[in-house]
Amino acid sequence: MAKPKILVVGGGPGGATAARTLAEGGADVLVLERSFSRAKPCGGAIPPLVINEFGIPPEIIDCRMKYTTIYSPTGRETDIAVLGSKPTDKDFIGMVRREVYDNYLREQAAKAGAEVIEAKLLSIKVTPEGVKAVYEEKGVEKKIEAAAVIGADGAYSMVARALGAPRVPQCVAMQYRIRLPESQMQEWRETAELYLGDEVSPDFYGWIFPKHDHLSVGVGAGPEHSTKVRSYLNNLVERAGTKLKDGKIYATEAHALPMRHQKKLAYDRAMLIGDAAGMVVSTSGEGIYWAMKSGKIAAETLLKFQDNPVAANLSEYEKIWKKQYGTMYRFLDRLQNIYFGDNRKFEVFTQMCRDVDVQRLTFDSYLHKEMAKLPVTSGLRIFGKMAFNFARWYVPVLRPKPSPTLALEG
C-alpha cells in the first residue's frame, strides 16, 4: 500500500527541517521551494543550541560572535560579552549566510528521502478529505494531491490564507551587504553592533553582523514606518561612520517578517510553522531556531497521526509548542512593550543591558531557549534599577544632558 503524500510548502529552515524529519520517519514528502538561489534578508544569527540539536557542521558557520556593542540614541555604549551564567566554550552566536544555510538544510532533507523541487505554488485547497495544490515547475503547471500539508511559506503564507488564518501585522527588514577590505573584516570576526534610536528604527534596532566576506548591515521597521525603511538603513550607515567608510555595498535585500503569533497552528490536514505561524521573536527578530524547532515538532506530530491527520490530533503540536515556549513568547512581547517605542525607552534599555544579571538572564534564555531562573534578590534589584532609570529619563529635571551631536527628542 502506497504511503500518503505529505506536502511541505516552503524550503527554508522550518520547511527543510520538517521535510527531513518526515522523510527520516518514512513519510513520502514533497517540498515546494520557490527559489533555491534567493537569499532571504536576515541577520543570520543562530545559537549553539541549533548547531547541537540539528547537527549543523562547523563549515556552515561563517563567524562566531562573542562580543556585542549596543549604541543608545544619544551614543552611549554598552559592551556585552556573550556569556551564560555558567560560561563554556559554546557561549557564542553563530553567523550564517542564508543562501548557504538554507541550501544545506534542503540537501539534508533530500538525503533523508524527501523530494525537494524549485517550484511556485499557484493555488491550494485544504478540506477534511485531503489537500489539492497546483504549482509551477520550470514553466510547467502541475497538480498534486496530498494527505496533509505543512505551511512553511513565510509571512505571506498562501497556506495560511487557504486555511482562513488571520493576516498578522508585519514589519519590513532591509539590509545592505557591505564588503570591507580583509584587514578591516578581521576586526569584525567575533563582534557585532546594535544601534537604537528613532532615526534607525522606531520599532526595533539596526544591526551590523559579520559574515564570511562581508557585513550584514540592516534595520527593521513596523507597519507604520515601513515606507521609511530605506531611509532608516541609510541613517544606520551614516551613524556607523568611519567603521564602514571603505566598504562597498554590493547587494540590497528586503523581506517581510510577522510581528504577532498565530493563535491557531493546527487544522484538519494542515499545520503552520515558522514565519507562516508568526513565530519571529518580537524583541530580536530571531526566527531561524523557532522555524526549525516548530518544523520538527509539527513533523513528529504528523508522523504520529498521518493515518488520521484531523485537527483534534494535529493540535498536539500546538499544545506542545505553547507548553514549552508560550511563556517565553509572552514575556518577550511584554519586554518589547516596555523597552521599545521611543528614544527614552531605548536609553533605559541600553542602561539596563549593562547589568550583569540582565546579561546573564538574556543569554541564558537565548543560548538555551529556556526561561532562565533568577534569584528573588537579583530580580528585585533589577526592578529597582529599571524604575530608577525610567524616572531618570522621563522626569525632565533628572534627565541626563544629551550629546550635542545626538540630541534626544521627546
C-alpha positions as CSV (number, residue, x, y, z in Angstrom):
1,M,0.0,0.0,0.0
2,A,1.4,3.4,-1.0
3,K,2.3,5.8,1.7
4,P,0.2,9.0,1.9
5,K,1.9,12.0,0.3
6,I,2.9,14.9,2.6
7,L,3.3,18.3,1.1
8,V,5.6,20.9,2.6
9,V,5.3,24.4,1.2
10,G,8.5,26.4,1.7
11,G,12.0,25.0,1.8
12,G,13.6,27.4,4.3
13,P,14.9,26.3,7.7
14,G,11.4,25.3,9.0
15,G,10.2,23.6,5.9
16,A,13.5,21.8,5.3
17,T,13.7,20.6,8.9
18,A,10.1,19.4,8.8
19,A,10.7,17.5,5.5
20,R,13.9,15.9,6.8
21,T,12.1,14.8,10.0
22,L,9.2,13.4,8.0
23,A,11.4,11.6,5.5
24,E,13.5,10.1,8.3
25,G,10.3,8.8,9.7
26,G,9.4,7.0,6.5
27,A,6.9,9.5,5.0
28,D,6.6,10.3,1.3
29,V,7.4,14.1,1.2
30,L,7.3,16.7,-1.5
31,V,8.8,20.1,-0.7
32,L,8.0,23.1,-2.9
33,E,10.6,25.9,-2.6
34,R,10.1,29.0,-4.7
35,S,13.7,29.8,-5.3
36,F,16.9,27.9,-4.4
37,S,19.1,31.0,-5.2
38,R,17.2,33.8,-3.4
39,A,18.9,34.9,-0.2
40,K,16.5,36.0,2.5
41,P,17.5,39.3,4.1
42,C,18.3,38.1,7.6
43,G,20.8,38.8,10.4
44,G,21.6,35.1,10.2
45,A,22.2,34.6,13.9
46,I,21.9,31.2,15.4
47,P,22.7,30.0,19.0
48,P,24.9,26.9,19.6
49,L,21.7,25.0,20.5
50,V,20.8,25.0,16.8
51,I,24.2,23.6,15.9
52,N,24.0,20.9,18.5
53,E,20.3,19.9,18.1
54,F,20.2,19.9,14.4
55,G,23.8,18.8,13.6
56,I,25.0,21.9,11.7
57,P,28.6,21.3,10.6
58,P,31.2,23.9,11.6
59,E,31.9,24.9,8.0
60,I,28.4,26.3,7.6
61,I,29.1,28.9,10.3
62,D,30.8,32.0,9.0
63,C,31.7,33.6,12.3
64,R,31.4,33.0,16.0
65,M,30.2,36.3,17.5
66,K,31.3,36.6,21.2
67,Y,31.0,40.4,21.8
68,T,28.3,43.0,21.1
69,T,28.2,46.7,21.5
70,I,24.9,48.4,21.9
71,Y,24.6,52.1,21.0
72,S,21.8,54.2,22.5
73,P,20.1,57.1,20.7
74,T,22.5,59.6,22.4
75,G,25.5,57.5,21.6
76,R,26.1,55.8,25.0
77,E,27.8,52.5,24.5
78,T,27.2,49.2,26.3
79,D,29.7,46.4,25.7
80,I,28.5,42.9,26.3
81,A,30.3,39.5,26.2
82,V,28.1,36.6,25.1
83,L,28.3,34.5,28.3
84,G,25.7,32.4,30.2
85,S,25.6,32.0,33.9
86,K,28.0,29.1,33.6
87,P,30.4,30.1,30.8
88,T,31.6,27.5,28.4
89,D,33.4,27.4,25.0
90,K,29.9,27.2,23.4
91,D,29.0,30.7,24.5
92,F,28.8,32.4,21.1
93,I,26.3,33.3,18.5
94,G,26.8,31.7,15.1
95,M,26.6,33.9,12.0
96,V,25.4,32.2,8.8
97,R,24.5,33.3,5.2
98,R,21.0,32.1,4.5
99,E,21.8,31.1,0.9
100,V,24.4,28.7,2.3
101,Y,22.5,27.6,5.4
102,D,19.1,27.0,3.7
103,N,20.7,25.1,0.8
104,Y,22.5,22.8,3.3
105,L,19.2,22.1,5.1
106,R,17.4,21.3,1.9
107,E,20.2,19.0,0.9
108,Q,19.9,17.1,4.2
109,A,16.1,16.8,3.6
110,A,16.8,15.4,0.1
111,K,19.4,12.9,1.5
112,A,16.8,11.7,4.0
113,G,14.5,10.9,1.2
114,A,12.3,14.0,0.6
115,E,11.7,15.2,-2.9
116,V,12.7,18.9,-2.9
117,I,11.9,20.9,-6.0
118,E,12.2,24.5,-7.1
119,A,8.6,25.4,-7.8
120,K,6.0,28.2,-7.2
121,L,2.7,27.3,-5.5
122,L,-0.2,28.7,-7.6
123,S,-3.1,27.5,-5.5
124,I,-4.0,25.2,-2.7
125,K,-7.2,23.9,-1.2
126,V,-7.4,22.1,2.1
127,T,-10.6,20.1,3.0
128,P,-11.3,17.4,5.6
129,E,-10.9,14.9,2.7
130,G,-7.5,16.0,1.6
131,V,-5.1,18.6,0.1
132,K,-5.1,19.7,-3.5
133,A,-2.5,22.0,-4.9
134,V,-1.4,23.5,-8.2
135,Y,2.2,24.5,-8.7
136,E,4.5,25.6,-11.5
137,E,7.9,23.9,-12.0
138,K,10.2,25.1,-14.8
139,G,7.3,26.8,-16.6
140,V,5.1,23.7,-16.4
141,E,1.9,23.7,-14.4
142,K,1.4,20.6,-12.3
143,K,-1.1,19.2,-9.7
144,I,-0.7,17.3,-6.6
145,E,-3.0,15.6,-4.1
146,A,-1.7,15.1,-0.5
147,A,-2.9,13.7,2.7
148,A,-1.6,16.7,4.7
149,V,0.3,19.9,4.3
150,I,2.8,21.9,6.4
151,G,2.8,25.6,5.7
152,A,6.4,26.9,5.9
153,D,5.9,29.6,3.3
154,G,6.7,32.7,5.3
155,A,5.0,35.9,6.3
156,Y,2.8,36.0,3.1
157,S,1.9,32.3,3.6
158,M,-0.5,31.1,0.9
159,V,-1.2,28.0,3.0
160,A,-2.3,30.2,6.0
161,R,-4.6,32.2,3.7
162,A,-6.2,29.0,2.4
163,L,-6.8,27.9,6.0
164,G,-8.5,31.2,6.8
165,A,-5.8,32.2,9.3
166,P,-5.9,36.0,10.0
167,R,-3.3,38.2,8.4
168,V,-0.9,39.3,11.2
169,P,0.9,42.7,11.3
170,Q,4.2,42.7,9.5
171,C,7.5,44.6,9.7
172,V,9.9,45.1,6.9
173,A,13.6,44.1,7.3
174,M,16.1,45.6,4.8
175,Q,19.8,45.1,4.7
176,Y,22.9,46.0,2.7
177,R,25.7,43.6,2.2
178,I,28.9,45.6,2.5
179,R,32.3,44.2,1.6
180,L,35.2,45.7,3.5
181,P,39.0,45.2,2.9
182,E,40.1,42.0,4.5
183,S,42.2,43.9,7.1
184,Q,39.1,45.6,8.3
185,M,37.0,42.5,8.2
186,Q,39.3,40.8,10.7
187,E,38.2,43.3,13.3
188,W,34.6,42.1,12.9
189,R,35.1,38.3,13.1
190,E,33.9,38.0,16.8
191,T,31.9,41.2,17.3
192,A,28.6,42.8,16.3
193,E,27.0,46.1,16.8
194,L,23.4,47.1,17.6
195,Y,22.1,50.6,17.1
196,L,19.0,52.1,18.8
197,G,17.1,55.3,18.0
198,D,14.2,56.7,16.1
199,E,16.4,57.6,13.2
200,V,17.4,54.0,12.8
201,S,14.2,52.3,13.7
202,P,11.3,53.4,16.0
203,D,10.2,49.8,16.4
204,F,13.3,47.6,16.6
205,Y,17.0,48.2,16.0
206,G,19.8,48.4,13.5
207,W,22.4,45.8,13.3
208,I,25.9,45.2,11.9
209,F,26.7,41.5,11.8
210,P,29.9,39.8,10.4
211,K,29.6,37.2,7.7
212,H,32.1,35.2,5.6
213,D,33.4,38.0,3.4
214,H,31.1,40.9,4.2
215,L,29.0,42.7,6.8
216,S,25.2,42.4,7.0
217,V,24.0,45.9,7.8
218,G,20.3,46.1,8.4
219,V,17.2,47.5,10.1
220,G,13.7,46.6,10.8
221,A,10.6,48.8,10.7
222,G,7.0,48.1,11.8
223,P,3.9,48.7,9.6
224,E,3.5,52.4,10.5
225,H,7.1,53.1,9.4
226,S,7.8,50.5,6.7
227,T,7.9,53.1,3.9
228,K,10.8,54.7,5.5
229,V,12.9,51.6,5.9
230,R,15.5,52.6,3.3
231,S,16.0,56.0,5.0
232,Y,16.5,54.2,8.3
233,L,19.1,51.9,6.7
234,N,21.0,54.9,5.2
235,N,20.9,56.6,8.6
236,L,22.4,53.5,10.1
237,V,25.3,53.5,7.6
238,E,25.8,57.2,8.3
239,R,25.7,56.7,12.0
240,A,28.3,53.8,11.8
241,G,30.6,56.4,10.2
242,T,34.2,55.5,9.7
243,K,33.7,51.8,10.5
244,L,32.1,51.4,7.0
245,K,33.9,54.2,5.1
246,D,36.0,51.8,3.0
247,G,33.1,49.4,2.4
248,K,31.2,48.8,-0.8
249,I,27.5,47.9,-1.0
250,Y,27.1,45.1,-3.4
251,A,23.6,43.9,-2.5
252,T,20.4,45.3,-1.1
253,E,17.7,42.9,0.2
254,A,14.3,43.3,1.9
255,H,11.7,41.0,3.3
256,A,8.6,41.0,5.5
257,L,8.5,39.4,8.9
258,P,5.4,38.7,11.1
259,M,5.0,40.7,14.3
260,R,2.4,38.6,16.0
261,H,2.0,34.9,16.5
262,Q,-0.9,32.9,15.0
263,K,-3.2,31.7,17.8
264,K,-4.1,28.6,15.9
265,L,-1.3,26.4,14.5
266,A,-3.2,23.1,13.6
267,Y,-6.1,22.4,11.3
268,D,-7.6,19.4,9.6
269,R,-4.7,18.1,7.5
270,A,-2.6,21.2,7.9
271,M,-0.2,22.9,10.3
272,L,1.7,26.2,10.2
273,I,5.3,26.6,11.2
274,G,8.0,29.3,11.4
275,D,7.2,32.7,9.9
276,A,3.9,31.4,8.5
277,A,2.9,30.8,12.1
278,G,4.2,34.2,13.2
279,M,7.0,32.7,15.3
280,V,9.5,35.5,15.0
281,V,10.6,36.8,18.4
282,S,9.4,40.4,18.7
283,T,12.4,41.8,20.7
284,S,15.2,40.4,18.5
285,G,13.6,39.4,15.2
286,E,15.0,35.9,15.7
287,G,13.3,33.3,13.6
288,I,15.7,30.6,12.4
289,Y,15.6,28.4,15.6
290,W,11.9,28.8,16.0
291,A,11.2,27.8,12.4
292,M,13.4,24.7,12.7
293,K,12.0,23.7,16.1
294,S,8.4,24.2,15.1
295,G,9.1,22.2,11.9
296,K,10.5,19.4,13.9
297,I,7.6,19.2,16.4
298,A,5.0,19.6,13.7
299,A,6.6,16.8,11.6
300,E,6.9,14.5,14.6
301,T,3.2,15.1,15.3
302,L,2.2,14.4,11.7
303,L,4.2,11.2,11.7
304,K,2.2,10.0,14.7
305,F,-1.1,10.8,13.2
306,Q,-0.5,10.6,9.4
307,D,-3.2,8.0,9.0
308,N,-5.8,10.4,10.6
309,P,-4.5,14.0,10.4
310,V,-7.5,15.7,11.7
311,A,-7.3,18.9,13.8
312,A,-8.1,17.1,17.0
313,N,-4.9,15.0,16.6
314,L,-2.6,17.6,15.0
315,S,-3.4,20.0,17.8
316,E,-0.9,18.0,19.8
317,Y,1.8,20.1,18.0
318,E,0.1,23.3,19.1
319,K,-0.2,22.1,22.7
320,I,3.5,21.0,22.9
321,W,4.6,24.3,21.4
322,K,2.6,26.5,23.8
323,K,3.6,24.5,26.8
324,Q,7.3,24.7,26.0
325,Y,7.5,28.2,24.6
326,G,4.3,30.1,25.3
327,T,5.5,31.7,28.5
328,M,8.8,32.9,26.8
329,Y,7.0,34.5,23.9
330,R,4.6,36.3,26.2
331,F,7.5,37.6,28.3
332,L,9.4,38.8,25.3
333,D,6.3,40.6,23.9
334,R,6.0,42.4,27.2
335,L,9.7,43.2,27.2
336,Q,9.3,44.9,23.8
337,N,6.4,47.0,25.0
338,I,8.5,48.1,28.0
339,Y,11.8,49.0,26.3
340,F,11.0,49.7,22.6
341,G,9.0,52.5,21.1
342,D,10.7,55.8,21.8
343,N,14.2,57.1,22.4
344,R,13.9,57.4,26.1
345,K,12.9,53.7,26.4
346,F,15.9,52.8,24.2
347,E,18.1,54.7,26.6
348,V,16.7,52.8,29.6
349,F,17.2,49.5,27.7
350,T,20.8,50.4,26.9
351,Q,21.5,51.2,30.5
352,M,19.8,48.0,31.8
353,C,22.0,45.9,29.4
354,R,25.0,47.0,31.5
355,D,23.6,45.0,34.4
356,V,25.4,41.6,34.8
357,D,22.3,39.8,35.9
358,V,20.3,41.2,32.9
359,Q,23.1,40.0,30.6
360,R,23.1,36.5,32.1
361,L,19.3,36.3,32.1
362,T,19.3,37.4,28.4
363,F,22.0,35.0,27.2
364,D,20.8,32.0,29.3
365,S,17.4,32.4,27.7
366,Y,18.9,33.0,24.2
367,L,21.5,30.3,24.3
368,H,19.3,27.6,25.8
369,K,15.8,28.7,24.8
370,E,14.5,28.4,28.3
371,M,13.2,31.0,30.7
372,A,16.3,31.5,32.9
373,K,15.7,31.4,36.7
374,L,16.7,34.4,38.6
375,P,17.1,34.7,42.4
376,V,14.5,36.9,44.1
377,T,17.1,39.3,45.3
378,S,18.5,39.8,41.8
379,G,15.0,40.2,40.4
380,L,14.2,42.9,43.0
381,R,17.5,44.7,42.3
382,I,16.8,44.7,38.5
383,F,13.3,46.0,39.1
384,G,14.6,48.8,41.3
385,K,17.3,49.7,38.8
386,M,14.7,49.7,36.0
387,A,12.4,52.0,37.9
388,F,15.3,54.4,38.7
389,N,16.3,54.6,35.0
390,F,12.8,55.2,33.8
391,A,12.5,58.0,36.3
392,R,15.9,59.3,35.2
393,W,14.8,59.6,31.5
394,Y,11.1,60.5,31.9
395,V,11.4,63.1,34.7
396,P,12.8,66.3,33.0
397,V,14.9,67.5,35.9
398,L,16.6,64.1,36.3
399,R,17.3,63.5,32.6
400,P,20.9,63.5,31.5
401,K,22.0,66.1,29.1
402,P,22.0,64.8,25.6
403,S,25.1,64.7,23.4
404,P,25.3,68.0,21.3
405,T,25.6,65.8,18.2
406,L,23.0,63.3,19.1
407,A,20.1,65.3,20.6
408,L,17.4,63.2,22.3
409,E,14.0,64.1,21.0
410,G,10.8,63.9,23.1
